[in-house]
Structure formats: C-alpha cells, structure tokens
Amino acid sequence: MFKYNADSKFAAFIGRLADVFFLNLLWLAFSLPLVTIGASTVAAFGVCLKLAEGEDPPLARSFLKAFRESLGQGSLLWLLSAAAIYALYIDWQLALGPDDPPVLLIIASLVTTVLAFCALVYAYPISARYRNGLRKNLANSVRLCFRFPGRTFLLLLLLVFEAAIFSWNETMILFGIAVGPMILIYTVGLTARRIFADIERAGGTAAADRAAAPPDGKEAIDGQARG
C-alpha cells in the first residue's frame, strides 16, 4: 500500500512543481501590460535564484518586492531584448530570403545572434542578484558566456530541448503555457547561480573587474549583491 511521505524526493518534486506553477502565474499576471515583462522576468529570476540556493522564500512577497525594485531597469532590459529579437528576425529574413543567400550575410547573422544571446542570457539573473547599471549587466553577461563557454553551451542545448518538448503536441503546448516560461527561467537560473557561486567563492570577479564587497561579505559581479 502506498504511503505518502512528506520528506520524500517525490514530495519535494511535487512541491517544487507547485512553486513553479505559482511563479508562472505571477509572471504571466505581471507581464500582461507587456512593457513590464522585463521587470516580471527579473523578479522571477530573483525568486528562482533563492530556490536554487535551497531557500524557501515566501513566493508572492519575494516576487512583488523584486518586481518593484526592478521595474525601471527590467522594463528597459525587456525593451532592448524585444528590439534585439525583432532586429534578428529582420536580419535572418534578409539573409535567407534570396534563393542563393550570400555566405557572408549568413555568417554575419550567426555572429549577431550569438552576441545577442550572450548579452541577454545572463543579463536577467545578473539584474536580479546584483545592483548594477543596465549596460554593465549586459557586458557582464557577455563576459560570463566567454568565461564559462561549456556551461553556456550546455544551457543553450537544454533550453532548445525544453522548448522543443513544450511544442511537441497540443498537450505539451498547454503544459508549456502552465509552467514552460518558469521552467526555462529556472533552468537559466540554476546555471547562473552555479556561476555566481564560483565567482563569489573565489573572492573576485572572474568574469569582470574586482568589485567592492557588499555588506553581507559576498563579492559581486561589478556591483553589490541584492539582499
């Protein structure tokens, strides 16, 4: 006979899945004005980073606090992200439009796509964890990609795999709507958290210049760690 054990790994998995579902609802609700998608995403990263550290924060309160703190910078980051995505879309339309596309144009599009990915993939978790300017967060994201290429490439493969799973069929599309964005965010957050931990344990900024230690004694990536 099956007995439910609240301390089992299965119970922990179900609990974490419930957290992801609730966070996804918060993310969707606070992204509805569209212009606030960036702030909502930074807030979601802030909570996911705490979950990745083994903490059990109050989800709604932590999300709302992070959302208020990141409203300005997060919104600007999203507008920049949206502009970059649209520019890449136009770029690839031009590159692949002709029957015999120029090789140099395809190479240029690939390079631009890689640089845009590097600038944005860690920018949101960096914004969630450290107090920096937007330009410095983008620069630090690029530096982390080049400092940890193996982890970043593995992260890219995981994101592509998850996106493919969520678009597999109608059932998975519905599941993707329910928890997909937060699973993608949590995946990036796990990788980013390991990188942040490595840098902070080293007592310096392996991907950026050395920064002043914040009040809690943690070394930041060109800025102070958020509380």
N, C-alpha and C positions, 0 to 999 in steps of 0.2 A: 504494500500500500504506500502511495506517495505521501510524504510528509514535507510540508513547506518549512524551509529553514531560512530565516531572515538573514542569516550570516553567510549563506552560500554564495558561490560565484554567480549562480543563475539569478538569485535575488538581486545581487549587485548590478548585474547586467540589465535586468528589468528596471531597476531604479534609475540607472543612468540613461536608459532609453526614454523613460518618462521625463527626465530632466531635459533631454534633447528635444523631445516633442514640445514641452512647455516653452523652452527657449525659442524654438522655431515659431511658435505662436506669437511670442513677444516681438521677435524680429519682423514677422510679417505685419503685425499691427502697427509698429512704429516706422515701418518702411512705406506705409500707404501714401503719405504725401510725396513719395518718390525722391524729392530732394533730400530727405532725411535718411535715405538708405545707407549712406556712408556712416552717419552717427549711429544708426541702429546696428550696423555691422561691426563697428569698433566696440560698441557696448557688448555685443555677443561675444566677440573675441576676449574682452575683459573677463567675462564670466567663465568662458571655456578655458582660459589660461589658469584660472583658480581651480577649476575642476581637474585640470591636468596635473596640478600640483598636489592633488589629493585633498583639497579643501572641500567643505560642504557649505558654500555661502547661500544666504537667502536669495534665491534666483531673481525674483521680481525686484526686490530692493536694490540688489547689486546692479542689475541691468539698468534700472532707472537712474541710479547715481552715475554710472558710466555714460549713459546716454546724454545726460545734462552736461557732463564735463567735456564730452567730445562733439557736441552739437555743431560748433563752428568749424573746427578742423576736419571732423569727419564728413561734414557736408561738402567742404571744399575738395576733400580727397575723393569723394564719390563723383563730383562733377568732373574732376580731372580723369578719373577712371572711365567714366562714360564717354568723355571726349576721345580718350585714347582708344577705346573699343570701337567707336564709330570710325575714327581715322584708320584703324587697322582694317576694318571691314571695307572701306573705300579703297584702301591700298591693295588688298587682295582681289577685289573686283577688277581693278585696273591690271593687276599682274596676271590674272588668269582669264581675263576677258578675251584677248586675241586667240585665234586658232593656234598660233605659234608664239607663245609668250616669250619675251626676252629673258634669257637666263639671269642677266644682271638684275633685272627688276624683281625676279623671284627671290634671288639671294638677298637683295635689299629688304624685301618684305619679311623674309625669315629673320634677318638681323633685327629689324624693327620690332617684330613680335617678341623675340627673345628678350630684348631690352625692356619692353613694356611689361612683360611678365616679371622680370627681375625687379623692376621698380615698384610693382604693386603687390607681389605675392606676400611679402613680409611687412609691407607698409602698414597694413591694418593692425596686426598684432603688435608691432612696434608702437603705433599710436595708442594702443590700449594699455601698454605696460609702461611706456616712458614719456616724460614731458619734453617734447622737442618741437621744433618748427616743422612745418609740412615738408619743406624742401630737404631738411636733414633726414626726416623719416624716409623719404624716397631714396635719398643717397645711401642711407644705411641698409635699406632693403637690397639694393644692388650689391653692396659690399658683402652682405651675408650670403647672397647667391654665389658669388665668386669665392668666398671664403669656405663655404660648405657646398660645393657643387654636387657631391654624391647624394647628400641628403635632399638637396633641392630637386635633383633629377628624379629620385625615388618618390618625392612628394608629388611631382608632376604626373608620374605614372599612376599613382594612387588616385589622384583627382580625376584623371581621364577614365580610369577603371570605374570609379564610383559614378561619374556622370553617365557612362555607358550603361551601367546597371539600372540607374534611375530612368533611363529612356528605353529600356528593353521592351516593355509592353505597357498596356493601359494600366494594369495593376501596379506595376513598378513606378509608373508616372504619378499615380495617386500617392503612393508611398513616398515618392520623392518630394511631392508638394508638402506632405505632412512633416517630414524630417530631413529631406535632402539638403537644403541650404545649411542647416546646422551641422549635419554630418560633414559636409565639405569644410565648414568653418572649424569644426573640432579637429579635423584631420590636419589642416594647416596649423592650428593652434598647438597640437601635440609636437609637431616638428619644430615650430618656433620656440616652444617652451624648452625643449632639449638644447637648442642652440643658445638661448638666453642663459640657461643654467650653466652651460660650458663656459661661456664668456664671464659670467659673474663669479664662478668658482675660480677662474684664472686670475681674478682680481684686476682685470683690464678689459679693454675692448678689442678683441681680436679682429673685429670687422670694421672698426672705426678708431678714431683717436681716443686716447685715455680721457675719461671724464671724471668729474669730482664725485666722490661717493655720496649718495643721498643719506638722509638721516638714519635709515634703518641699516646702514652699513653695506648695502648692496652696490656694486659697481654697475653703472648704467651704460647703455649704448649711446654715447654723446648726449646724455641727459639724465634726469633723475627718474628713478623708478616710482611709479604711482603707488599709493598706499592701498 
